């Protein structure tokens, strides 16, 4: 055994983490807050924020069968010195619906099979608190509802208190919605649907219930079957309950830095991590009071690489991010949905934010509404709360990891109809990055735009042109391609900042101002626009922040001007 705490990579079992001496970020101070709000709670967070580990913590804390391990499991944690009266007072029934898979025709059978195994295990674990032969009696029932009804009735007779913990409550219903559509989905969650019938049994039969998932779509469709939960998803009390705050990340880095052999300071590592993993906020009232939250899985990925290799990862991108995006893309069917949803994704990708109001609940049938679709992006972690404006929330892309996913979507859209020579584009990027020869790169992208008539006819105008350049400029991993960056009291169109972590020897950085004129614009209008662009870009380049972001490189100020779909002028401003 090593003489330091190992990182719990892929481990979401609280008991194992504590017994086997893995590193644990103490989240136990939120246990009393859960109890104070309600006995029946509902809570959403994006994937890979630690939901399953939190539920495992609560299972160990409330389970009457684990009280003998109190000191071993909770010694040194906040709750050990501040236990609540409910500690160890429940028989805990824990369900995880991510384990229910299969085709639409198999779901009911597979759910019954999963419930059968889980309820048999529950009966075996707590049989000594009932009567000899309790397990045998439970096994005589062959349906999930029948078996659960018997357990609930018997527990009530014996005065046993039950705590239901349900993880990924929305997992297989979201899968049905994505793969089979709203009509099939409604058969599960409405009328006499078997999934809704199961939720009916939860209401009134457990002393406490906590359900966690990613989105509130299913919950709204089940409200007539289960309508007693308090939704704490956007409650500021629980803004920091999942994910890591910067103080928590700092403590972790201070612990592992001496073990890794790295020469980087904790502050330097935080500077590397913030643009990629930070900036999540889940409560409007927390915007000005709480630190922004880091994605805990991303942080663990970084620290694990540091510990095993002695250096940060070559790529700061979370290897699992594309998996999350694929699931989202399936769920909302971006390749077949109405164009307005596609325009929303384009707008967020190009501007980095959108104004709306996160909805607490919405049924699947109302996903067609604009505000609900935007809320779904929020629940999947594709946007987060970054501010307020005139009664609405400013929902922005949280970090570079998520921004890459938006850019990949744009690129997929454009490449359907474009004949892209990736080798030529890569060579042009290398020349721009190392030799300062930028013209071939921007000329190539402009040529692709002109030739891609199918894309141009879909969305005309400056915004679309920006999206096109944004997607292509993002293809080179040596730059962090940031749109609409505030520089010297203004916002440039693109700032190609060298990713010094990935390619430390890049020698050139770029501010690019993209200008668009209608196809019938006059030469006089073009000259006037160019002169304005020169004044703008010189102002951007003179800012103190630019010197910091482009340090150790030669900065180029480049204007790209289009008239309609054709490149009109392309020059560098001295």
N, C-alpha and C positions, 0 to 999 in steps of 0.2 A: 504493500500500500504506500502511495506517495505521502510525503509529510505536508502536503498542502491540499486544499479543496479542489477537486476536479470540477470542470464545467459540466453541467447536466445537459449536454447536447442531445436533443431529441427526447429527453426524459421529462415527463409531466406528472410523475408519481411523487407526491410530497413525502410520503412515508419512506420510499426508497432514497430520496435525496437526503433526508435527515439521517437515516440509519447508516447509509454508506458514505456520509460526510462529503456530499457535493456542495458546491457554492449555492447559497440561497439568499435572494433579496427579500428581506423581511416585509411581508404584506399583511401581517396579522393584526395591525392596528385598525384595519377596516372591519374586523369581525364585529365589534360592538356597534358600529354604524349600520351594518346590515340588519342587525337585530332591532335597532331603534326605528328604522324606517317602516318596516312591515314584516309580517310573517310570511308573505307571499310575494316574491320578487321576480322581476323579469329584467334581463340585462343583455345588451348587444355590444359587441366590439368586433373590429376586423380580425381576420385570421392572423395567427402567430403573434398574439399579444399576451398569451399566458392564461387564457380562459380555463383550459383543462386543469392546469396546475392549481389555479385558485379553487376550483371545485374539489380537487383532491385534498387541498389544505382543509377546506370546510368539512369534508367527510371525516378526516382524521380528528378534527377538533370536536365534532358533535357525536361521533360514534361511541356508544356505550361500551363497545367491545375493545376500544383502544385506550381506555382511561389508564390502564396499567402501564402504558408507555408514555405517559404525560411528560416526564422529565426528559426522556430520550428524544422525543419528537419535538418538544417545544422549549426545552431549556435554552436560555440565551436569547429567545425571541420576545418581542414586546408583550405578547399575550400571556406569556408565562407569569409575568408579574401583575397582569391585569385581567384575569379570567372573568368570564361572565357566568351568570347563574345557569345558563343552558349548556355549559361545557359537559360533554359526555352523557347527555340525557336522552339521546334518541337512538332508535334503530334506523339506520340510514339506508335508503333504497336509491342506488345511483344508476341512472340509465344514460347511455351514450348512443344516440341515434345515428352517429356517423358509421356505426357498425352495421347498419341495416342498408344493404345494397341490393342490386339486381334490377331486372327489367320491370316495367309497369305490371306485367302479369305475375311477377314473383314477389312484389312488395308486401302484399298482405301476408302471404305464407312466411316470408322471411322475417317480418316483424313479429308474427306469432312465435316463430322459432327462437328469435332473440329474446323475447319476453319470457318464453318458457324456461330457457336456460338461466336467465337472470333471476327470475322469481324463485326457481328451485334453489339457486345459490343463496338467495336471501333467507329462505326458510331453513336451510341447513345451518347457516351462520348463527341464527337467533333461536334455534329450536329449543334450547334449554330455558328460554324465557316464555315458552308456551307449554307444550306437553309432549310426552314421548309419542312418537308417531306423527308429529306435525308435518314433517317433510313428506311422509307417505301420503297423508291426506292432500297436501298441496299438489302432489304429482298426479293425483287422480283426475285433476281438471286438465283438459287438453286445449282450451282456448285461452288466449292472453287475458281477455276480459273476465272469464270465469275464474281463472287462477288468482288474478289480482283482487277480484271481489271477495274471494274467500279469505285471502290474507288480510285485507282491510277489515272485514267483519270480525275476524278472530282477534286481531290486534285491539280493536275497540273493546271486545269482551274482557280482555286481559289487562286493559288499561295501559297498553304500551304506546309510547309516543313515537310517531313516524316523521322522518324528514326525507322529502323527495328532492334529489339533486338530478337535474336533467341537462346533459351536455349535448350541444349540436341539435337542439330541438327541431331546427328548420332544415336539417341536412338533406334528408331524402325527399322532402316535399319540394324544396328548391330544385332538386335534380329532376323531379317529375315536371315541374313548371318549365324548366329549360329544354328538356328533351321531348316532352309530349304536349306541351301547351296548356292553356288556361282551362279548357274544358275538362280534361282528365284530372287536372289539379283540383277542380271544384268537387269532383266526385269523392276525393279523399277528405276534404276539409268542410264539406257542407252536407246538409240533409242527413242521410244515414251512413256517411262515409266512415270507414273503419278507424281512420286516424282521429277524426273528431270524436268518435265514440270513446276512444281510449282517454282522451283529454277530459271527457265528462267525469270519468271515475276519479280524476285527480282532485277535482273541486270538492271541498268539504270532508275529504277523507285523510288528509295529511295535516299534521300540526304546523309544519313549515314546508315551503317549497321554494326552490331557486332554479330558474330556467335560464340558460345562456345559449346564445346563438350569434349569428352574424347580422341578419336583417330581421325587421319586424313584419315581414310580409305574411308569413304563416300565422303568426299570433293574431293578427287582425281578422283573418278568416276563421279563426277558432274561437272568437270572443264569446259566441253563444254557448260554446262547450266549456270554455274556461275563461272566466271574466273577473277573477278576483285578484290578479297580480298587479303590483305597483311597478311601473316601468321606471327604473333608475338610470337608464342609459345616458341621459343628458343632465343628470343631477350633479351639481358641482362638488358635492361631497365625495363623489366616486370618480372624479376626473383622473386621479392618479392611481387608482386601485390596480389597473393593469398597464403593462408597459413599464419602462424605467424612466424616472425623472433624471435630470442631469446630476444632482447630488448623488443619486444611487449609482449612476454610471461612473462618476468620479471615484467613489469608494471602491468599485470593482476594479477600475484601472490601477488605482493605487495599490491594490492587493496583488494583482498579477504582473504589473510592470517589472518589479525586481526579479520575478521568476522567469520572465521572457528573455532577458538579456538585451532588450531593445535600448537604444540610446535616445529614443523619443521621450519627451516629458509627457505627463498626463494632460497638460493643456494642449500640447501639439496633437496628441491622439484625439482629443475632443474636437479640435479644429478640423481634423480629417473626417470625423464621424458625423458632425452636425448636419452638413449639407445632404447627407445620404440617408440618415436614419432618424432624424429628429423632427420636431415641429408639429406633432399631433396634439390637438386639443379637442375635447369631447363635451365641453360645457361652455355655453356663451358667457356665463358669469365668471368663468375661470380664465378668460382671455387676459385679464389685467392682473391677476393675483397668483396664478400657479405657473410653475415652470412648464414649458412644453415637454411632451412625452416622447421618448425614444421607443421605436419598435424593439421589443426585448429580444426577439429571435435574431434580428440583424446585429444587435450589439454582441450577443453571444457568439455569432459567426465571426465577427471581427476579433474578439478576444481569443477565441479558440485558435484562429490562424496565428495570432501574435504569440500565443503560448507554444504552439507546436513548431513554428518556423522561425520565430524570433523577429519577424517583420509583419507589418500589416498585410492584408490580402492584396494580391495584384489587382483584383477587381473589387470595388466597393459594392457592386450590385449583389443583392441577396439572390442566391441561386434559386430560391423558391418563389421569387416574385412573379415570374412568368406563369407559374402554375396558378397562382391566384388570379392573374389577369385572364387566363384561359377560362377559368370557372365563371368569372364575371361575364366574359364575352359570350359564353354559352347561355347564361341565364337571361341576358337582355337581348340576345340575338342581334348583335350589331350589324351583321351582314345582310339581314333581311328586314329590319325594322323600318318604320317611317323615317323619312329623311330628317325630321326635326331633331330626333335623338342623335343622329350622326352629327348634326350641326352643333349640338351641345358639346359633344366630345371634341369637335374641332375647336370650338371657342375656348374651352378650358385648356386644351393643349397649346393654343396660340397665346392666350392672355395669361394663363397661369392661375386663373380664378374665375368665379362666377358668383352672382348675387342671387340668393334664394333663402328659403327658410326650411331647416330640416324638419321633416314630418316624423312624429313619434310612431305613428302606425299608418299603414295603408294596405288595402287588400290587393291581391294580385291583379284583379280586373282593372284596377286604377293605375297600373304601371304606365298606361298610355299618357297619363298626365305629366306635364313637364316637371312640376315641382317634385313629384314622386320619383321620377327617374333620377333627378339630381340627388334626392335623398338616398336613393339606392347606391349611387356612386360614393356618397359619404359613408354609408354603413360598410361598404367594402374597402374603405381606407383609400379610395382613389382621390378624394378631396377631404379636407378637414377644416375646422373653424379657424379662421385667421383674423377676423375682425367683424365689425358691424357697419351698416350704412343705411340710413333712412328706414330703420325698422326691419331691415333684412340682415342676414348673415353673409359675410364675405367668406366663401368657401374656396380655399385655394389648394393647389397641389402641394402636399406637405414637404417633399424632398426629391432629390435626384433619382432615387430608386423608382418612385412612382412616376416621375416625369418621363423616364425612359420608356415606361409602358405606354404612355400616351403617344410618344414619338413613334414607337413601333407600330401602333395602330394606324397613325397617319401614313407611315411608309407602306404598310400593307394595302391601304386604300389606293395609293398612287401606283404601286407596282403591279396592280392588276391589269393596268392598261399601258404601262410604260415598259419600254425595252431598255433595262438598266444594265450597263456594263460596270459591274462592281469593281472589277480589277482596275479599269481606267479611273474610276472615282477614287479608289484607294491611293493610287499613284499621285493623283492630283492633291489629295489631302496631305500626303507625305511631303510633297514639294512645298505646299503652303506652310506646313508646320515647321519644317527644318531649313528650308531655303528661302522662305518669304515669297515664293512664287505663287501668288494666290489667284491670278487671273484665270488660269486654266480650270480651276475648281469651280469658280462662280459662273464662268462661261458654260461649263458642262451642265450645271444644274439649270441654267437659263434655257439652254437648248432642249433639255428634257421637258421642261415646262411648255415650251412652244410646240413641241411635237406631240405632247400628250393631250390631244384635242378632247378625248373623252372625259378626262379629268377637268379640263378647263370649262367644258360646257356644263359640268355639274354645279359648280359654285364659282361664279365670276367675282372679280374684285380684289381689292388689296388684301383683305383678310385671308382669302384663299391662297393668294400668292405667298403670303407670310408662312402659312401652314406648309406649303410645298417646300419652301427653302428650309424651314425648321426641321422637317422630317429628314431631308437629305443631309443637312449639316450635322445632324445627330448621329449619322452612321459611323463617324470616325471616333474611336474610343479615346483618342488622345486629348479631346476637348470636352469641356462641360459647356454644352451649347445652351445658354440661358437667354430666353426671350424677355423683352420688356424689363430689362434691368435698370434700376434707378441710378443714374450717374450724373452728379453735379446738377441736381434739381431738374432732371428730365429723364425720359425713358428711351433708351436706344432700342432699335429693333432686335439686334442680336449682338451678344458679346461672346465670342469664342475664347473661353478661359482655359488655358492649358491645365490638364489634369496632371499635376506634378507628381502625384502619388503613383500614377500608372506609367507615365512617360516623363521622367524628370528632366530630360534633355531637350524638350521642345523649345524652340528658339523664338517663335513668333506667335503673337496673339492679335485678335482682330475685333474691332467694333464695326459692324455692318449696318448701314442705314438703307432700308429697302423702300423705294418710292414707286408709286403706281399712278399712272394716268389712264383715263379712258382712251379707247382706240381712236376717237375723233379729236383728241386734244391737239391744240396748235403748238407750233414750235416755240412761240412766245411763252405759253404756259409751261412748257418743258424747261425753258431757261430759268424762269422765275422759281419753279419748284426746286431746281438744282441748286440755285443760290441759297435758298432757304435751308436745304439739306446740308450744304457746306457749313453754314453758321451753326446748325444744330450739332453736327458731328464734331466740330472743333470744340464746342462747349463740353460735350461729353468727354472728349479726350483730355481736357485740361483738369478734370476732377481729381481730387486726392485719392478717392477710392479706386480709381482706375489704376493709379500707380501701384497700389497695394495688390490688386487682383492680377495685374499683368507683370508683376515683378520678375526680373531675370529674363524677360523676353523683349523683343522689339515690337512695339504696338503699331498696328496699321489701321488707318481710318478709311473705310471703303464705302462708296455710295454705288448702289445698283438701282438703275432707273428703268422702269418698264412703261411702254405705251401699249395698252391692251395686253396681248400675250407675247409681244416681241420686246426683246432687250433693246433699249434705246441708247443707254450710255452706262459705262462701267469704268470707274476711275478711283484712284487713291487720292485722298486729300492730305497735303503735307501739313 
